[in-house]
């Protein structure tokens, strides 16, 4: 007695009727490769690279480069810290702002980057994401990313690589992606 033929079963690279080559079991269309993006960021600079696959390196995406002029707190805040009267006695003391304006500005910058990544992910521009960012920037961007983008993260590297030349970047991702 012969068994009915099941598409793909018994062929190389097939499991449960699903083949891992570039065609579907019926052979009528090619499957799209998974696109991996690499985000390199610190508090004021961010660049996104597309990984073209093993041996193809990283290619900078021109429309995914972000830059904000690095400023000191004195450049952001226009006035000197205020003065307040003591609640007891006649003393006066300086008033410190409740948060560092530089940290707030960098967190807003990372939120902008995260929103742009979310939009591009929804468009289907990439499927996997690797983030290499200064530790503080990494802490700022994580909660800003949508759940879908967080699930797409395949690796994180807590390093500031923003000033590294593109050809030197690849060596930092050996254990994360095949470069």
trRosetta pair geometry for C-beta under 8 A, 3 or more apart (Angstrom, degrees):
i j d omega theta_ij theta_ji phi_ij phi_ji
6 9 4.2 33 84 8 107 131
6 17 5.7 -86 158 -89 104 103
7 17 5.7 63 78 -150 77 93
7 25 4.0 95 148 153 115 135
7 26 6.8 -18 -153 -65 149 64
8 11 5.6 -89 -159 34 45 120
8 14 4.1 -176 170 -148 90 138
8 17 4.7 107 61 -154 122 40
8 18 6.4 113 140 -9 162 8
8 19 4.9 -134 -134 -48 119 94
8 25 4.0 -75 -48 -115 114 119
9 14 6.3 -145 -93 124 26 131
9 16 7.7 4 -90 -133 94 12
9 17 5.9 -25 -50 -76 88 62
10 14 7.3 -11 45 69 30 133
11 14 4.5 65 68 -3 88 136
11 19 6.5 -21 90 -103 127 114
13 19 5.7 60 110 -163 93 76
13 20 4.3 -112 176 47 103 97
13 21 5.6 95 103 -40 147 84
14 17 7.0 0 179 -125 109 7
14 18 6.6 163 -154 80 69 36
14 19 4.5 -33 -95 -95 88 71
14 20 7.3 -155 -80 1 39 76
14 25 7.5 80 -126 -100 124 102
15 18 5.9 -26 68 60 70 87
15 20 7.6 37 9 -35 98 104
17 25 6.3 -30 176 -68 72 158
18 25 7.1 -98 -117 -44 30 113
19 23 7.0 -2 87 79 135 68
19 24 7.3 133 45 -166 107 25
19 25 5.5 143 -5 -79 111 71
22 30 4.9 -4 156 -146 99 94
22 31 5.8 -144 -158 38 52 83
23 26 8.0 -123 156 72 99 48
23 27 4.7 23 160 -122 139 55
23 28 7.6 125 -167 28 100 31
23 29 7.2 145 -142 77 71 28
23 30 6.0 -52 -89 -98 61 57
23 31 7.4 -168 -95 -8 12 85
24 27 6.6 -124 68 -39 67 20
24 28 6.2 -29 52 41 117 75
24 29 6.1 28 -1 55 115 73
24 31 6.9 120 -61 -52 74 95
33 53 7.2 -32 169 -75 154 119
34 127 4.4 -99 -155 69 83 144
34 128 5.9 48 159 -9 116 111
35 50 6.6 -35 -172 -151 101 106
35 51 7.9 149 -173 57 54 75
35 125 7.0 -101 97 147 149 46
35 126 4.6 -113 105 -124 105 59
35 127 5.3 115 48 9 66 88
35 128 7.3 -177 93 30 42 76
36 50 7.3 126 81 -162 54 57
36 51 4.1 -19 81 46 107 121
36 126 6.7 78 -133 -161 12 108
36 127 7.1 -52 -73 63 52 79
36 128 4.3 -25 -108 75 81 107
36 129 7.3 178 -158 -78 65 24
36 130 6.6 34 176 -9 108 102
36 154 7.2 -49 -130 27 115 139
36 177 5.9 154 140 -120 162 144
37 48 5.4 -9 -174 -171 116 106
37 49 6.9 147 -161 76 62 44
37 50 5.8 -38 -103 -100 69 60
37 51 7.2 -160 -90 3 17 85
37 61 7.6 -25 -131 -11 109 140
37 64 7.9 -65 -154 137 132 168
37 117 7.9 -172 96 -134 150 100
37 120 8.0 58 -43 117 165 137
37 125 7.7 38 -51 120 134 97
37 126 4.2 -41 -17 -117 112 163
37 128 7.3 172 25 88 62 55
37 129 5.3 -14 67 -111 92 72
37 130 7.3 -164 98 29 47 70
38 48 7.0 150 75 -158 47 54
38 49 4.5 -17 59 61 101 98
38 50 7.8 -173 17 -83 80 13
38 51 6.0 85 -24 -44 107 101
38 58 6.0 -52 38 -127 138 127
38 129 7.7 152 -92 -162 29 54
38 130 4.6 -17 -113 67 76 105
38 131 7.9 174 -161 -82 54 25
38 132 6.8 11 -180 6 97 105
38 169 7.7 133 124 155 149 132
38 173 6.8 -59 -117 -86 142 154
38 177 7.6 -110 -74 14 115 149
39 46 6.5 -13 -169 -166 95 101
39 47 7.6 157 -153 82 49 43
39 48 5.4 -21 -98 -102 67 78
39 113 7.4 112 -155 166 132 125
39 117 7.0 -24 -77 -91 140 136
39 129 6.6 13 -7 -171 108 102
39 130 7.1 -176 25 89 68 52
39 131 4.8 -11 63 -114 109 70
39 132 7.0 177 89 33 58 60
39 133 7.0 -10 117 -54 99 105
40 46 7.0 160 85 -153 52 50
40 47 4.9 -9 59 59 101 91
40 48 7.8 -176 21 -82 71 30
40 49 7.0 38 -8 -6 108 108
40 132 5.2 -10 -109 73 68 102
40 133 7.2 162 -163 -80 32 62
40 161 5.0 -86 -146 82 115 100
40 162 5.7 157 144 -89 101 58
40 164 7.8 -118 -160 47 147 102
40 169 7.0 -73 -77 -131 145 134
41 45 6.7 -174 -143 97 53 58
41 46 3.9 4 -107 -108 100 88
41 47 7.5 -176 -73 23 62 53
41 66 8.0 11 -117 61 103 115
41 110 7.1 106 157 -112 144 90
41 113 6.4 86 -113 -178 147 172
41 131 7.3 -32 23 -161 111 90
41 132 7.6 146 23 87 64 54
41 133 4.2 -11 68 -111 89 105
41 134 7.3 -100 109 14 64 79
41 137 5.1 -155 119 150 100 143
41 138 8.0 144 76 -67 106 61
41 141 6.9 77 84 -41 154 149
41 162 6.7 39 -144 -76 14 112
42 45 5.5 29 43 48 92 85
42 46 7.7 -157 32 -69 45 65
42 133 6.6 166 -81 -160 39 75
42 134 4.3 55 -123 -8 82 125
42 137 5.2 -157 -152 -33 31 150
42 160 4.9 39 -85 -134 115 108
42 162 4.9 -82 -6 -15 108 143
43 70 7.7 85 90 -111 101 96
43 102 7.8 46 150 162 152 87
43 105 7.8 73 166 99 110 81
43 106 3.3 -29 -160 -138 112 125
43 109 6.3 97 176 61 57 137
43 110 7.2 -57 -128 -44 54 105
43 134 6.7 -54 -24 57 79 137
43 136 6.5 -11 -62 97 111 114
43 137 5.2 -140 -63 -79 58 103
43 140 7.4 82 -108 15 80 156
44 67 6.9 35 151 -160 77 56
44 68 4.6 -117 -152 67 78 87
44 69 7.2 -69 -166 102 130 10
44 70 4.6 -104 -30 -76 174 82
44 106 6.7 -68 -54 -109 69 88
44 109 6.3 -43 -106 179 42 175
45 66 7.0 154 -159 91 36 70
45 67 5.4 7 -112 -110 74 75
45 68 7.6 -141 -64 30 46 67
45 162 4.5 108 90 -162 127 142
46 65 7.3 172 92 -154 61 40
46 66 4.2 10 54 52 99 110
46 67 7.8 -156 30 -66 61 47
46 109 7.7 169 -16 153 120 102
46 110 7.8 133 -62 -109 139 60
46 113 4.7 17 68 -110 177 140
46 162 7.7 -66 -86 -109 30 116
47 60 6.2 -42 -179 -135 118 102
47 64 7.2 94 -165 112 44 82
47 65 5.2 4 -112 -115 75 81
47 66 7.6 -151 -67 29 42 66
47 162 7.0 138 7 -133 106 76
48 60 7.7 112 82 -154 47 57
48 61 4.9 -27 91 42 96 119
48 64 3.6 -41 41 127 124 133
48 65 7.3 -132 22 -67 74 51
48 117 7.7 166 -92 -94 139 94
49 58 3.9 17 163 -179 141 110
49 59 6.2 143 -163 66 81 33
49 60 5.5 -46 -102 -91 80 47
49 61 6.7 -179 -109 -5 24 83
49 166 7.4 149 -103 -137 138 103
49 169 7.3 135 -9 112 166 158
50 58 7.2 147 68 -157 36 61
50 59 5.1 -25 58 63 90 94
50 61 5.8 87 -25 -55 99 106
50 126 7.4 -146 -117 -94 90 113
51 56 7.6 111 174 79 56 102
51 57 7.9 -137 -139 127 60 25
51 58 5.9 -33 -93 -100 63 72
51 130 7.8 55 -29 15 135 126
51 177 5.6 -55 -142 153 166 155
51 179 7.2 -96 -142 -99 111 79
52 56 3.2 -97 94 119 113 135
52 57 6.4 14 34 61 112 53
52 58 7.7 -177 2 -99 85 22
52 59 6.0 61 -39 -7 113 115
53 56 4.8 55 59 15 76 128
53 178 7.6 -8 -177 89 49 104
54 178 4.2 -30 -87 130 99 115
54 179 7.0 129 -126 165 53 5
55 179 7.8 131 -46 156 24 41
56 59 8.0 -39 143 -29 97 106
57 167 7.8 -27 -146 -115 134 61
57 170 6.0 -71 -132 -78 75 137
57 179 6.6 53 -108 -167 42 94
58 166 6.2 -143 83 -169 108 96
58 169 5.9 -49 34 87 151 129
58 170 6.1 -165 -6 -76 107 88
58 179 7.4 -28 -37 -129 89 116
60 65 7.1 26 179 -67 111 115
60 166 6.4 -87 -42 -101 108 139
61 64 4.0 27 95 30 117 113
61 65 7.4 -178 88 -36 65 78
62 65 6.5 -44 -161 -2 35 115
64 116 7.0 160 -129 139 83 130
64 120 7.4 11 -96 -63 125 161
66 109 7.2 148 146 -175 129 95
66 112 6.9 153 -144 107 147 114
66 113 5.6 -124 21 -88 163 97
66 116 7.6 172 -61 26 130 156
68 105 7.5 -171 141 159 146 105
68 109 5.1 -106 1 -110 151 132
71 75 4.1 -124 -170 85 106 129
71 76 5.3 124 115 -53 130 89
71 102 7.1 -155 87 -107 73 89
71 105 7.2 -27 53 105 107 171
72 75 5.0 96 55 4 71 103
72 76 7.4 -145 97 -4 38 89
72 102 7.0 -37 -153 -77 31 126
73 76 5.7 -61 -148 38 36 108
73 77 5.9 4 167 8 75 111
73 100 6.5 -84 -93 -166 126 80
73 101 5.1 123 -134 49 81 106
73 102 5.3 -79 -69 -29 79 101
74 77 6.7 -59 -125 54 27 89
76 101 4.3 -179 101 134 140 135
76 102 6.7 -176 -2 -69 148 61
76 105 6.3 -120 -115 -44 147 141
77 97 7.1 -142 -99 -35 146 148
77 101 5.4 -172 -46 -23 98 160
79 82 7.5 34 122 -59 127 76
81 94 5.0 56 107 -176 128 103
81 95 5.3 -170 170 70 95 65
81 96 6.2 -17 -140 -92 141 41
81 97 7.2 -125 -116 -28 95 77
82 94 7.6 134 85 -161 39 57
82 95 4.1 -10 73 42 85 131
83 92 5.2 21 174 172 114 116
83 93 7.0 164 -153 84 71 26
83 94 6.1 -49 -102 -103 66 44
83 95 6.4 -153 -86 -9 13 95
84 92 6.8 167 83 -154 32 73
84 93 6.2 -23 60 62 81 75
84 95 5.1 87 -17 -67 107 110
85 90 7.8 -52 -156 -157 100 40
85 91 7.5 131 -163 87 56 47
85 92 5.7 -44 -103 -101 50 77
86 89 5.3 -7 92 67 133 88
86 90 7.2 44 46 93 110 9
86 91 3.9 40 -12 68 140 89
86 92 6.7 -119 -19 -77 84 27
86 93 6.5 79 -70 -7 87 103
97 100 7.5 131 85 -89 112 26
97 101 6.7 33 86 -43 160 90
99 103 6.4 -112 169 72 96 116
99 104 5.5 92 121 -54 126 114
100 103 4.1 74 77 8 105 110
100 104 6.8 -179 88 -11 54 84
101 104 5.5 -53 -145 38 36 113
101 105 6.2 38 156 -21 67 106
102 105 5.8 -55 -148 36 30 112
102 106 6.3 27 154 -16 64 107
103 106 5.8 -56 -145 39 30 109
103 107 6.3 32 155 -21 65 106
103 136 7.9 -97 -127 179 90 132
104 107 5.8 -54 -147 35 30 112
104 108 6.5 31 153 -18 63 105
105 108 5.8 -54 -151 35 31 112
105 109 6.5 35 150 -22 64 104
106 109 5.4 -49 -149 32 35 116
106 110 6.5 33 154 -16 66 103
106 136 7.2 24 127 127 146 116
106 137 6.9 -98 170 -94 114 80
106 140 6.4 -122 127 -76 90 170
107 110 5.8 -54 -149 38 32 109
107 111 6.5 39 149 -24 63 103
107 140 4.8 -143 -115 -143 67 120
108 111 5.5 -50 -150 31 34 116
108 112 6.7 39 150 -22 64 100
109 112 5.7 -52 -157 30 34 114
109 113 6.7 32 148 -16 65 103
110 113 5.5 -49 -148 36 39 114
110 114 6.2 42 151 -21 67 104
110 137 5.8 176 -89 -156 130 76
110 140 4.0 103 53 119 162 117
110 141 4.4 -117 -179 -72 115 80
110 144 6.2 155 126 17 90 154
111 114 5.6 -53 -146 37 32 113
111 115 6.4 35 154 -22 65 104
111 140 7.7 -89 -43 161 70 98
111 141 8.0 -163 -69 -111 37 59
111 144 4.8 -147 -113 -132 64 144
112 115 5.8 -52 -148 33 29 112
112 116 6.6 27 154 -16 62 106
113 116 5.9 -59 -154 37 31 110
113 117 6.4 31 151 -18 66 106
113 141 6.5 -45 83 -114 116 119
114 117 5.6 -53 -147 37 33 112
114 118 6.3 37 153 -22 65 104
114 141 5.3 170 -67 -153 111 81
114 144 3.6 137 46 118 171 113
114 145 5.0 -121 -150 -73 111 61
114 149 7.6 161 -161 87 80 158
115 118 5.6 -51 -149 33 31 115
115 119 6.5 32 153 -19 64 104
115 144 7.4 -69 -41 165 69 110
116 119 5.7 -52 -149 34 33 112
116 120 6.4 29 154 -15 65 107
117 120 5.8 -58 -146 41 31 108
117 121 6.2 34 154 -23 66 107
117 129 7.2 60 -167 -116 128 149
117 145 6.7 -35 88 -118 129 96
117 149 5.7 90 128 -139 109 150
118 121 5.7 -55 -147 34 29 112
118 122 6.5 29 155 -18 64 105
118 145 6.7 173 -67 -148 98 59
118 146 4.7 100 -122 -8 116 117
118 148 7.6 102 -138 64 80 105
118 149 5.6 -93 -94 -31 67 139
119 122 5.9 -55 -152 35 30 111
119 123 6.6 28 150 -17 63 107
120 123 5.5 -55 -150 37 35 113
120 125 4.1 -53 179 38 91 139
120 126 6.5 32 132 13 108 97
121 124 7.7 51 177 -69 33 22
121 125 6.9 -80 -78 45 28 87
121 126 6.4 -55 -100 61 68 83
121 129 7.9 -46 -88 -46 120 128
121 146 7.4 -154 67 51 141 123
121 148 6.1 158 133 113 136 113
121 149 5.0 -151 -26 -86 167 93
121 152 6.5 -160 -134 6 131 160
122 148 7.7 88 -75 86 73 153
126 129 6.4 90 124 -71 134 82
126 152 7.4 108 116 167 94 145
127 152 6.4 -157 161 -143 39 116
128 152 5.6 -162 -119 179 34 86
128 153 7.8 106 -168 -122 65 13
128 154 4.8 9 -169 -18 114 126
129 149 6.5 20 5 -171 154 83
129 152 4.9 69 7 115 99 102
129 153 5.1 -46 78 -96 97 58
129 154 6.9 151 63 11 41 78
130 153 7.4 114 -97 -154 30 68
130 154 5.9 -46 -76 64 79 88
130 155 4.7 1 -127 65 93 95
130 156 7.5 -173 -164 -79 60 33
130 157 7.4 28 170 -3 98 103
130 173 6.4 61 152 -130 161 124
130 176 5.5 100 -127 145 134 139
130 177 6.1 -94 -46 -26 150 122
131 138 6.5 131 133 -121 123 92
131 141 7.0 -165 -152 92 147 141
131 153 6.4 -29 -3 -133 107 114
131 155 7.6 -170 33 100 59 56
131 156 5.0 -8 67 -118 95 77
131 157 7.1 -169 100 30 51 68
132 156 7.5 157 -82 -167 43 47
132 157 4.0 -10 -110 66 85 112
132 159 5.7 -26 -171 61 97 87
132 161 5.1 3 131 19 130 127
132 172 6.6 64 -118 126 154 135
132 173 7.6 -96 -51 -74 133 98
133 137 4.2 -118 169 95 117 111
133 138 4.2 157 79 -64 112 80
133 141 6.5 108 8 17 176 135
133 156 7.9 -45 27 -160 90 90
133 157 7.7 126 16 78 48 67
133 158 7.1 -32 74 -126 61 46
133 159 7.8 109 65 63 16 38
133 160 7.2 14 -180 -95 36 57
134 137 4.5 78 58 12 86 109
134 138 6.8 -156 84 -12 38 87
134 158 7.6 31 180 -173 21 65
134 159 7.4 -30 -92 150 42 19
134 160 3.9 22 -78 -76 90 101
134 162 7.9 -36 -34 -11 101 115
135 138 5.6 -54 -145 33 29 114
135 139 6.5 28 156 -16 63 105
135 158 4.6 40 -88 -170 79 113
136 139 5.7 -55 -153 37 33 112
136 140 6.4 33 149 -21 65 106
137 140 5.4 -53 -147 36 35 113
137 141 6.2 24 159 -15 69 108
137 160 7.8 100 20 -97 129 90
138 141 6.3 -58 -140 38 27 102
138 142 6.5 40 161 -36 62 103
138 156 6.5 100 -149 -171 129 121
138 158 5.5 -86 5 -111 161 80
139 142 6.3 -41 -142 15 27 115
140 143 7.9 -80 -177 36 27 90
140 144 7.1 9 148 -10 63 124
141 144 5.5 -75 -153 43 42 114
141 145 6.4 47 157 -35 79 101
142 145 6.4 -58 -158 17 27 109
142 150 7.5 70 -162 -111 69 107
145 149 4.4 -115 -176 88 108 121
145 150 5.1 137 107 -59 118 81
145 153 7.9 68 128 -44 166 122
146 149 4.9 91 55 11 80 99
146 150 6.9 -140 96 -6 41 89
147 150 5.5 -54 -145 37 32 115
147 151 6.4 34 155 -21 65 105
148 151 5.8 -55 -153 34 29 111
148 152 6.7 27 149 -20 62 107
149 152 5.4 -55 -150 34 38 114
149 153 7.2 56 149 -40 63 89
150 153 5.9 -35 -162 1 38 116
153 156 6.6 16 175 -54 126 93
154 176 6.7 124 115 -178 95 92
154 177 7.3 86 99 -71 133 92
155 173 7.5 127 94 -143 148 88
155 175 7.9 155 -134 103 149 79
155 176 3.6 -134 67 -142 177 120
155 177 7.2 -137 23 -33 140 83
157 161 7.6 22 105 -17 127 128
157 172 6.4 93 -173 156 165 110
157 173 7.4 -100 -37 -91 148 72
157 176 7.1 -88 -49 -41 111 151
159 172 6.9 -123 68 -159 149 138
160 163 7.6 26 140 12 96 91
161 164 4.6 -44 -170 18 78 128
161 169 6.1 99 165 -120 135 91
161 172 6.3 -128 -97 32 147 172
164 168 5.1 -117 176 86 103 115
164 169 5.6 130 109 -76 120 77
164 172 7.8 70 110 -19 170 140
165 168 4.8 80 66 11 85 106
165 169 7.4 -134 98 -26 44 84
166 169 5.6 -41 -154 6 38 120
167 170 7.2 -37 -171 6 37 108
168 171 6.5 -45 -175 21 54 111
169 172 6.0 -62 -171 28 49 113
169 173 7.2 22 148 -7 78 110
170 173 6.2 -74 -158 41 41 102
170 174 7.8 74 150 -61 68 72
170 179 4.2 169 -164 164 103 154
171 174 6.3 -6 -164 -37 44 107
171 179 7.9 -117 -66 73 29 149
173 176 4.7 -73 -162 52 76 110
173 177 5.1 -8 156 40 117 92
173 179 5.7 97 83 -36 105 129
174 179 6.6 -82 -92 28 53 109
